[in-house]
Amino acid sequence: MTNDEFAAAPARLGISRRELCRRLEISKRSGDAYALGRAPVPRVVALAVLALEHGLDVGMEKNAKGAA
């Protein structure tokens, strides 16, 4: 995923960049760096964005609550 594609993801999802970062469980600072081209978008982040765009829940919150 390119930085421009990451930057456009919130609009495609109808959410803010802050909300996208929350859903991806990354810092707003990292999200800004990816969107502004200051850092490459990691593959795992790109895959998580694609999962969100296809309606999948990528958060670890549910898993953490159920963990022993």
PyMOL commands that place a pseudoatom at each C-alpha (Angstrom):
pseudoatom trace, name=CA, resn=MET, resi=1, chain=A, elem=C, hetatm=0, pos=[0.000, 0.000, 0.000]
pseudoatom trace, name=CA, resn=THR, resi=2, chain=A, elem=C, hetatm=0, pos=[1.346, 3.399, -0.909]
pseudoatom trace, name=CA, resn=ASN, resi=3, chain=A, elem=C, hetatm=0, pos=[1.347, 6.338, 1.459]
pseudoatom trace, name=CA, resn=ASP, resi=4, chain=A, elem=C, hetatm=0, pos=[-1.299, 8.034, -0.709]
pseudoatom trace, name=CA, resn=GLU, resi=5, chain=A, elem=C, hetatm=0, pos=[-3.512, 4.942, -0.502]
pseudoatom trace, name=CA, resn=PHE, resi=6, chain=A, elem=C, hetatm=0, pos=[-3.155, 4.935, 3.280]
pseudoatom trace, name=CA, resn=ALA, resi=7, chain=A, elem=C, hetatm=0, pos=[-3.958, 8.656, 3.392]
pseudoatom trace, name=CA, resn=ALA, resi=8, chain=A, elem=C, hetatm=0, pos=[-7.143, 8.037, 1.380]
pseudoatom trace, name=CA, resn=ALA, resi=9, chain=A, elem=C, hetatm=0, pos=[-8.298, 5.103, 3.540]
pseudoatom trace, name=CA, resn=PRO, resi=10, chain=A, elem=C, hetatm=0, pos=[-10.245, 7.151, 6.108]
pseudoatom trace, name=CA, resn=ALA, resi=11, chain=A, elem=C, hetatm=0, pos=[-12.330, 8.752, 3.357]
pseudoatom trace, name=CA, resn=ARG, resi=12, chain=A, elem=C, hetatm=0, pos=[-13.031, 5.335, 1.831]
pseudoatom trace, name=CA, resn=LEU, resi=13, chain=A, elem=C, hetatm=0, pos=[-14.143, 4.094, 5.253]
pseudoatom trace, name=CA, resn=GLY, resi=14, chain=A, elem=C, hetatm=0, pos=[-16.060, 7.256, 6.153]
pseudoatom trace, name=CA, resn=ILE, resi=15, chain=A, elem=C, hetatm=0, pos=[-14.011, 7.846, 9.330]
pseudoatom trace, name=CA, resn=SER, resi=16, chain=A, elem=C, hetatm=0, pos=[-11.284, 10.190, 10.532]
pseudoatom trace, name=CA, resn=ARG, resi=17, chain=A, elem=C, hetatm=0, pos=[-7.603, 9.327, 10.450]
pseudoatom trace, name=CA, resn=ARG, resi=18, chain=A, elem=C, hetatm=0, pos=[-7.666, 9.322, 14.259]
pseudoatom trace, name=CA, resn=GLU, resi=19, chain=A, elem=C, hetatm=0, pos=[-10.449, 6.714, 14.204]
pseudoatom trace, name=CA, resn=LEU, resi=20, chain=A, elem=C, hetatm=0, pos=[-8.578, 4.646, 11.623]
pseudoatom trace, name=CA, resn=CYS, resi=21, chain=A, elem=C, hetatm=0, pos=[-5.517, 4.652, 13.867]
pseudoatom trace, name=CA, resn=ARG, resi=22, chain=A, elem=C, hetatm=0, pos=[-7.647, 3.633, 16.830]
pseudoatom trace, name=CA, resn=ARG, resi=23, chain=A, elem=C, hetatm=0, pos=[-9.144, 0.734, 14.885]
pseudoatom trace, name=CA, resn=LEU, resi=24, chain=A, elem=C, hetatm=0, pos=[-5.711, -0.338, 13.661]
pseudoatom trace, name=CA, resn=GLU, resi=25, chain=A, elem=C, hetatm=0, pos=[-4.312, 0.030, 17.184]
pseudoatom trace, name=CA, resn=ILE, resi=26, chain=A, elem=C, hetatm=0, pos=[-1.479, 2.261, 16.003]
pseudoatom trace, name=CA, resn=SER, resi=27, chain=A, elem=C, hetatm=0, pos=[-0.514, 5.670, 17.319]
pseudoatom trace, name=CA, resn=LYS, resi=28, chain=A, elem=C, hetatm=0, pos=[-1.853, 8.791, 15.632]
pseudoatom trace, name=CA, resn=ARG, resi=29, chain=A, elem=C, hetatm=0, pos=[1.777, 9.793, 15.127]
pseudoatom trace, name=CA, resn=SER, resi=30, chain=A, elem=C, hetatm=0, pos=[2.481, 6.604, 13.141]
pseudoatom trace, name=CA, resn=GLY, resi=31, chain=A, elem=C, hetatm=0, pos=[-0.693, 7.089, 11.111]
pseudoatom trace, name=CA, resn=ASP, resi=32, chain=A, elem=C, hetatm=0, pos=[0.341, 10.640, 10.300]
pseudoatom trace, name=CA, resn=ALA, resi=33, chain=A, elem=C, hetatm=0, pos=[3.819, 9.461, 9.280]
pseudoatom trace, name=CA, resn=TYR, resi=34, chain=A, elem=C, hetatm=0, pos=[2.336, 6.872, 6.900]
pseudoatom trace, name=CA, resn=ALA, resi=35, chain=A, elem=C, hetatm=0, pos=[-0.224, 9.304, 5.455]
pseudoatom trace, name=CA, resn=LEU, resi=36, chain=A, elem=C, hetatm=0, pos=[2.313, 12.085, 4.947]
pseudoatom trace, name=CA, resn=GLY, resi=37, chain=A, elem=C, hetatm=0, pos=[4.966, 9.844, 3.403]
pseudoatom trace, name=CA, resn=ARG, resi=38, chain=A, elem=C, hetatm=0, pos=[7.426, 10.171, 6.284]
pseudoatom trace, name=CA, resn=ALA, resi=39, chain=A, elem=C, hetatm=0, pos=[7.506, 6.391, 6.773]
pseudoatom trace, name=CA, resn=PRO, resi=40, chain=A, elem=C, hetatm=0, pos=[6.557, 3.447, 4.564]
pseudoatom trace, name=CA, resn=VAL, resi=41, chain=A, elem=C, hetatm=0, pos=[3.270, 1.715, 5.370]
pseudoatom trace, name=CA, resn=PRO, resi=42, chain=A, elem=C, hetatm=0, pos=[4.123, -1.632, 6.996]
pseudoatom trace, name=CA, resn=ARG, resi=43, chain=A, elem=C, hetatm=0, pos=[2.631, -4.661, 5.270]
pseudoatom trace, name=CA, resn=VAL, resi=44, chain=A, elem=C, hetatm=0, pos=[0.690, -5.662, 8.393]
pseudoatom trace, name=CA, resn=VAL, resi=45, chain=A, elem=C, hetatm=0, pos=[-0.900, -2.194, 8.545]
pseudoatom trace, name=CA, resn=ALA, resi=46, chain=A, elem=C, hetatm=0, pos=[-1.789, -2.314, 4.844]
pseudoatom trace, name=CA, resn=LEU, resi=47, chain=A, elem=C, hetatm=0, pos=[-3.413, -5.734, 5.305]
pseudoatom trace, name=CA, resn=ALA, resi=48, chain=A, elem=C, hetatm=0, pos=[-5.348, -4.480, 8.323]
pseudoatom trace, name=CA, resn=VAL, resi=49, chain=A, elem=C, hetatm=0, pos=[-6.628, -1.491, 6.325]
pseudoatom trace, name=CA, resn=LEU, resi=50, chain=A, elem=C, hetatm=0, pos=[-7.779, -3.830, 3.555]
pseudoatom trace, name=CA, resn=ALA, resi=51, chain=A, elem=C, hetatm=0, pos=[-9.506, -6.023, 6.143]
pseudoatom trace, name=CA, resn=LEU, resi=52, chain=A, elem=C, hetatm=0, pos=[-11.347, -2.984, 7.535]
pseudoatom trace, name=CA, resn=GLU, resi=53, chain=A, elem=C, hetatm=0, pos=[-12.393, -1.985, 4.024]
pseudoatom trace, name=CA, resn=HIS, resi=54, chain=A, elem=C, hetatm=0, pos=[-13.934, -5.442, 3.640]
pseudoatom trace, name=CA, resn=GLY, resi=55, chain=A, elem=C, hetatm=0, pos=[-15.840, -5.199, 6.910]
pseudoatom trace, name=CA, resn=LEU, resi=56, chain=A, elem=C, hetatm=0, pos=[-13.579, -7.355, 9.064]
pseudoatom trace, name=CA, resn=ASP, resi=57, chain=A, elem=C, hetatm=0, pos=[-12.772, -6.490, 12.681]
pseudoatom trace, name=CA, resn=VAL, resi=58, chain=A, elem=C, hetatm=0, pos=[-9.005, -6.259, 13.106]
pseudoatom trace, name=CA, resn=GLY, resi=59, chain=A, elem=C, hetatm=0, pos=[-8.877, -5.107, 16.733]
pseudoatom trace, name=CA, resn=MET, resi=60, chain=A, elem=C, hetatm=0, pos=[-7.204, -7.129, 19.434]
pseudoatom trace, name=CA, resn=GLU, resi=61, chain=A, elem=C, hetatm=0, pos=[-9.573, -5.851, 22.142]
pseudoatom trace, name=CA, resn=LYS, resi=62, chain=A, elem=C, hetatm=0, pos=[-11.905, -8.841, 21.932]
pseudoatom trace, name=CA, resn=ASN, resi=63, chain=A, elem=C, hetatm=0, pos=[-9.026, -11.311, 21.946]
pseudoatom trace, name=CA, resn=ALA, resi=64, chain=A, elem=C, hetatm=0, pos=[-7.339, -9.643, 24.911]
pseudoatom trace, name=CA, resn=LYS, resi=65, chain=A, elem=C, hetatm=0, pos=[-10.508, -9.847, 27.012]
pseudoatom trace, name=CA, resn=GLY, resi=66, chain=A, elem=C, hetatm=0, pos=[-10.855, -13.555, 26.350]
pseudoatom trace, name=CA, resn=ALA, resi=67, chain=A, elem=C, hetatm=0, pos=[-7.202, -14.403, 26.905]
pseudoatom trace, name=CA, resn=ALA, resi=68, chain=A, elem=C, hetatm=0, pos=[-6.228, -16.406, 29.948]
for i in range(1, 68): cmd.bond("trace and resi %d" % i, "trace and resi %d" % (i + 1))
show_as sticks, trace
zoom trace
